[in-house]
Structures are given as structure tokens and as C-alpha cells.
Amino acid sequence: MARDLTTIGFDADDTLWQNEQFFRATERRLTELLADHAPDVDVAARLLEAERRNLGLYGFGIKGFTLSMVETAIEVSGGAVPAAVIAEIMAAGREMLAHPIEILPHARETLERLAGHYRLVLVTKGDLFDQERKLNQSGLGDLFEAVEIVSDKSADTYRRVFSRHGDGPARAMMVGNSLKSDVVPAIEAGGWGIHVPHELTWVLEHVEAPLAAPRFRQIDDLGELPALIESLE
């Protein structure tokens, strides 16, 4: 079924290394900072509303998240939030941007096993500087033949990426934790979509699994990927 597979794309955040847990921790910190200024407000829900509004303006990543936190603080406090709290929110964003990388289990050994047999391409969305920083710190960069940092992931994105760095989407596979960004559009483009669930996935990335799609598979962790590929061949 997959004997013509030549190219494998990998998502980065929460597929190769931890990411969402830092957003959740900072969200809790925001709630604590605003407890005295908006005691009866669901800060997490208001932050999600701001993020949803701002995605088209700020894109994905920590910088947009930080701006949405500031906007939320101003809104829920009726503009009364002290400058000192805004300063703490900005500091929290800077801490996220400097946080050390935590590689997920089986990521390195799986990439090392597949490198040389397939073209490995990192396909990630978010802020260019931050994604480059995380890739450099991860020590995984040399295992990829190409890196694509994109503003969003769609079927057209995968057609372009896998045509540029491979033999087209029909001979490619995309591996990631997000059904919405990594799996469904890759299948729509004509490739394989392999879902590797993470215990924390941003609510805006939730969609139904394409269970009826012939090129959809799900594995428990990246350590299962080489055996899955062999079974498809």
C-alpha cells in the first residue's frame, strides 16, 4: 500500500517536543494574576475568545498568545488592570520564549531510524524565530532534509511542501498530534496522515478523526511509526 513512500513530514510542537503544557501553565498564571481584578470572570474562556479572534492577525505561537493575554487582562478588568500586572504578563511570555526544549519519548530514535531511508521534512507552524530556536535547541535539525515553517497548514500547504521536497503528496506521509493541522489536510492532499495523540492538544485543533479515510492511521507514540510503515509496505 505504501511501497512508493519516499517522504515523511513531521510536526514539531507536541509531536517531537513538549509545547502545550507551557501554554496551559501560563494560562493558569494569568488567571492568578487577574484574580483580584476580575474575580467573577472565567479568564481561560475569555483568553480563548481573544486567541480565536486574533489568529488571523497574529498567527500561531507565543507572541500572539502573549498579546492575547494582555488584551484579555484589559478587557476583563474594564481597563483597570495595573501596569505591574501587564509587565508580569509580558515577563511570562518572555519566559515561554526562553524555556528549554523537552524532547518527547521515542522522537530521536525514530527519526534516526528513518533518516537515510526516507526524506524527512519538518513541517511546523508558528513564529519563525521561536520555531527556529526550538529546532536548534532540540539537536534534531540534522536529521531533516528540509524545514518548512508555515503560517498555517492546509491541503495546499502539503501539496506545495511535498512537491518541493519530495515526489508529491501521494508518495508522502505526515505525522503529528493535531488531527486538524497535521492529519486531515495531509489526507485531503492525497498523502498519508498518521495521528500521534498528545495528552494536551489545544482546543482549536480539535476535529473528528477521519476514520473512514484509507490513508488514516493512529499510533500511541512515535516508537510505533517504523513498524507501521513496514506494515504498509
N, C-alpha and C positions, 0 to 999 in steps of 0.2 A: 504493500500500500504506500509506503514512504521510501521506496528504494531510490527514488530520484531526489531525495532530500539533500540539499547542498549547503543551506544557510540556516542558522538558528539565531533568532533575536532574543535578547534577554532584557526585561525590565530591570530597573535598578532598585528604587526605593521599595522596601518591604518584600523584595524578591531576592536581592543579593545582600542587602544590609537593612538594619532597622531604620525606621523613619517615623511612622505614625505615632509610636509611643511618645516621642518627644513633643509632637503637636498636642497630644492628649494631656501630657504633664503641664505644658504651658497654658493650655486652656483652663486647667484646674487652678493654676496660679492666677490667671486673670480673674476667675470667679472670686478668689480670696481677696485680691486687691480691690475689687469693687463691692465687697460685702457691705461696707459701711455707706456706700454711695448709691447703691441700688439694691436694697435688702430684699425686695419682693419681686425681683426680676430673674427670669431664667437666663442667665448670662450666656450659657452654652448655646441655647436656642437662638438668641439674638446674634451671637457671633456667627453661627451657621448661616443665618439670613444675610449677614453682611458679606460673608465669603461667597455665597451664591450670587449676590448682586455684582460683586467685584471681579469675578473670574474673567469676564470678558475684557476688563480693564487692566488688571494686574497679572493675570495668568496664574499658574500654579507655583507654589513654593513659599519659602519662609518670609520673604519680603512682603508679598501680597498678604500673607497671613498676619504679619505684624501690623500693616496698615489697617486691616480689617479689625484687629483688636483695638487699635486706637479709635477708630470710627465707632465701634461698639461702646467703648468706655464713654465717649462723648454723648452718644445717643441715650444710653440707659440712665445716665446721671443728669440728663437735661442740660448738658453743657457745664455742669458744676464740678466735674472731676478735677482734682488738683493737678497742677503741673508736675508735682512729685510723682503722682501715680502714672502719668503719661511717661515720665522718664523711666520708671520701673518697667513699664510695658516695652519700651524701646530696648532696655537692657536685656529683657527676656528674649527678645528677637535676636539680639546680637549673640547671646549665649547659645541659641539654637544653631546659628551660623558657624559657631566655633566648636560644636560638640564633636567629640571623637567618633569615628565610624565603628559600628559593631557589625561585623560580618555574620550573616545568618548561617546556621548549620548546613554543611554539605555544599556550600556555594563554591568555594575554591576548588575542592577536589573534583566536582562535577565539571567545572569549566576546564580544568587541566586535562581531564579525561577526554573531553570532546574537542578541545583545541587541536588543530592539525588534521582532524578528520572532517570537520565542517568549518565553514566561515562563521565565526561568532561575531555578532553585531550587538552592541549595547544601544538600546532604543529607550530613551527616558525623556520625560517632560519636566519642565520646571525652569528655575532660574539658571542661566548659563554658568555664572561664576560658582554658584553653590554646587551644582551637579559636577562641574569640573573638579572642585575641591574634594568632594566625596570620592570621586573616582580615583584621584591621585592618592588620597589617604588610604584607600582600600587595598592598594597594591595589586589590583586585578586588571589594571589597564592593559598590560602587555599581552593578556590572553585574548583580547578583542582585535579583530582586523579592522573594525570601523566603530566609530561612536557617533550617534545621532542624538542631539539634544533638541527636542521639538517643543513647540508651544502647545500642541495637543496631539492626540492620537486618534486617527480615523482610518477608514479603509484606504483612502487616498494616500495617507501617510505611509502605510505599509506597502502599498504598490510602489510608491516612489523609492522608499528605503531599500526594499528587497530587489528592485530592478537596478538600483545604483550599486549595491554592494553584493548582489547575488545573481541568481538566474531567474528572478521574478518570484512573485508570491506563491505560485503553485508549487515551487520547489523549496519553500521556506516554512519555518515554524517560529511562532512567537511564544515565549514562556514568561508568565508573570502572575502576580497576585490579584490583579484587577480584571474582573470579567468585562467591565465596561471599556477599559482603555487598552488592555493587552490581548484579550481573547476574542471577544465578539468582532471587533473591526478587522482583526487579522484573518478570521474565518471569512468575513464578508469580502475581503480582498482576494480570497482564493487559497489562503495558506492554512496551516495547522494552528490551532490555538490551544495551548496547554496551560491549565489553571493550577497554580500552586497557592492554595489559600494561606492567608496570614491571619493570625488571631485578631488583629486590628486592621480594619480596612475603612477608610473614610466613607461616610455615608453617601457622599455624592458620587462614589464609584460603584454603588450597588445596582446591579441589574440581574435579571433572571439568567441562569445558566442555559446555554444553547444545547440542551441535552440531546436534541434530535439531529444536531449537525454531525455529519460523518467525520469531520476533522476536529472534533472537540474531544479532549481528554482531560482528566483531572488526576493529579498525584498529590500525595501527602506532603512531600518535601522534595527538594532538588536532587537528593540522593537517588530517587527513583527514576530520574529522567533518562540516564543512559539505557537502562533495561527497557523502558517504554519505547525508546527509539528503535532498539533492536527488535522489539516485538512487532513494530510497524513495518519493518523491512523484511 
